[in-house]
Amino acid sequence: MRKVYIILIGLVGLVMIYFVVGFIKGTYFKIDPNVIPDNPDSTWVAPSLSFDNSTIGEERDLVIYGEELIAHTSRYLGPNGSVAKLTNGMNCQNCHLQAGKKAWGNNYGAVFSTYPKFRDRSGQIESIYKRVADCMERSLNGKAVDSNSREFKAIYAYIKWLGKDVAKNNKPHGSGIEKISFLDRAADPLKGKLVYTSQCQSCHGANGEGMLAPDEKEYAYPPLWGANSYNDGAGLFRISNFAGYVKNNMPYQLTSHQNPKLTIEECWDVAAYVNSQARPHKDQSKDWPKVDKKPLDFAFGPYADNFSEQQHKYGPFKPIKKFYNK
């Protein structure tokens, strides 16, 4: 019996030596540099303060306050805000999900890396302050926070911190809103109403009025039209933006980039329905000084083409795209 054990131990030893030699030579666990993994996930992931030991002191306090302002804007700057009364009661994160940290959720991943930058809408080089001011004046249908205020300094610190790992001029995968494919037809508000009724109404209300949080200082689910919603100068008033936003995020908490719940057609149609409803108007007469730079789905003329405002708002967009690609 003892001889059997000795033989077994000897065999095990030989096997171990074989694998150790192979490991040293690189025969095992070798990574072939020519083999690229299927579907590598390079989607932007927001940093976490829990694992950040380098952001300290006043800068850390500003980042924390900045995130709070983005998540609960109305508590501080809304109609009953504790700091100022500047905005319509919506929160920045009603459009920039998870306080601007959600991939494909209109996040801030590429803001610090790409600003200052020239924007065709204003015809000027814009700062991060201008970007924040535009959101407050358009999406929050209010007034911009003072650039010297602690509130803006906090928002700036937070946006800077979110983009701290993004190289300058880079736009990481998953930042902003996905640009989805155009339909071969116009987006249809009537079809969109059916989508809204079945998929959106339970949270946003039959009349798009949204749902207030229990403290009534902010919205748990934002109004999608009406006096308290974003105005027609906001980015989400362009239905391509709204449709791309819906595709990856709605119905809320049931949808992801990997598992969208609505079809592309449903996304376009519900975007058309929501943006066909009444909302506040913003004077945009000074926007797009070069009219040929207007987006294909910008709803207000004049244009550098002969397509109608109706077609520019709802499509079909492929003929317009073809015109400008000549």
Rosetta blueprint (number, residue, H / E / L):
1 M L
2 R H
3 K H
4 V H
5 Y H
6 I H
7 I H
8 L H
9 I H
10 G H
11 L H
12 V H
13 G H
14 L H
15 V H
16 M H
17 I H
18 Y H
19 F H
20 V H
21 V H
22 G H
23 F H
24 I H
25 K H
26 G L
27 T L
28 Y L
29 F L
30 K L
31 I L
32 D L
33 P L
34 N L
35 V L
36 I L
37 P L
38 D L
39 N L
40 P L
41 D L
42 S L
43 T L
44 W L
45 V L
46 A L
47 P L
48 S L
49 L H
50 S H
51 F H
52 D L
53 N L
54 S L
55 T L
56 I L
57 G H
58 E H
59 E H
60 R H
61 D H
62 L H
63 V H
64 I H
65 Y H
66 G H
67 E H
68 E H
69 L H
70 I H
71 A H
72 H L
73 T H
74 S H
75 R H
76 Y H
77 L H
78 G L
79 P L
80 N L
81 G L
82 S L
83 V L
84 A L
85 K L
86 L L
87 T L
88 N L
89 G L
90 M L
91 N L
92 C H
93 Q H
94 N H
95 C L
96 H L
97 L H
98 Q H
99 A H
100 G H
101 K L
102 K L
103 A L
104 W L
105 G L
106 N L
107 N L
108 Y L
109 G L
110 A L
111 V H
112 F H
113 S H
114 T H
115 Y L
116 P L
117 K E
118 F E
119 R E
120 D L
121 R L
122 S L
123 G L
124 Q E
125 I E
126 E E
127 S L
128 I H
129 Y H
130 K H
131 R H
132 V H
133 A H
134 D H
135 C H
136 M H
137 E H
138 R H
139 S L
140 L L
141 N L
142 G L
143 K L
144 A L
145 V L
146 D L
147 S L
148 N L
149 S L
150 R H
151 E H
152 F H
153 K H
154 A H
155 I H
156 Y H
157 A H
158 Y H
159 I H
160 K H
161 W H
162 L H
163 G L
164 K L
165 D L
166 V L
167 A L
168 K L
169 N L
170 N L
171 K L
172 P L
173 H L
174 G L
175 S L
176 G L
177 I L
178 E L
179 K L
180 I L
181 S L
182 F L
183 L L
184 D L
185 R L
186 A L
187 A L
188 D L
189 P H
190 L H
191 K H
192 G H
193 K H
194 L H
195 V H
196 Y H
197 T H
198 S H
199 Q H
200 C L
201 Q H
202 S H
203 C H
204 H H
205 G L
206 A L
207 N L
208 G L
209 E L
210 G L
211 M E
212 L E
213 A L
214 P L
215 D L
216 E L
217 K L
218 E L
219 Y E
220 A E
221 Y E
222 P L
223 P L
224 L L
225 W L
226 G L
227 A L
228 N L
229 S L
230 Y L
231 N L
232 D L
233 G L
234 A L
235 G H
236 L H
237 F H
238 R L
239 I H
240 S H
241 N H
242 F H
243 A H
244 G H
245 Y H
246 V H
247 K H
248 N H
249 N H
250 M L
251 P L
252 Y L
253 Q L
254 L L
255 T L
256 S L
257 H L
258 Q L
259 N L
260 P L
261 K L
262 L L
263 T L
264 I H
265 E H
266 E H
267 C H
268 W H
269 D H
270 V H
271 A H
272 A H
273 Y H
274 V H
275 N L
276 S L
277 Q L
278 A L
279 R L
280 P L
281 H L
282 K L
283 D L
284 Q L
285 S L
286 K L
287 D L
288 W L
289 P L
290 K L
291 V H
292 D H
293 K H
294 K L
295 P L
296 L L
297 D L
298 F L
299 A L
300 F L
301 G L
302 P L
303 Y L
304 A L
305 D L
306 N L
307 F L
308 S L
309 E H
310 Q H
311 Q H
312 H H
313 K H
314 Y H
315 G L
316 P L
317 F L
318 K H
319 P H
320 I H
321 K H
322 K H
323 F H
324 Y H
325 N L
326 K L
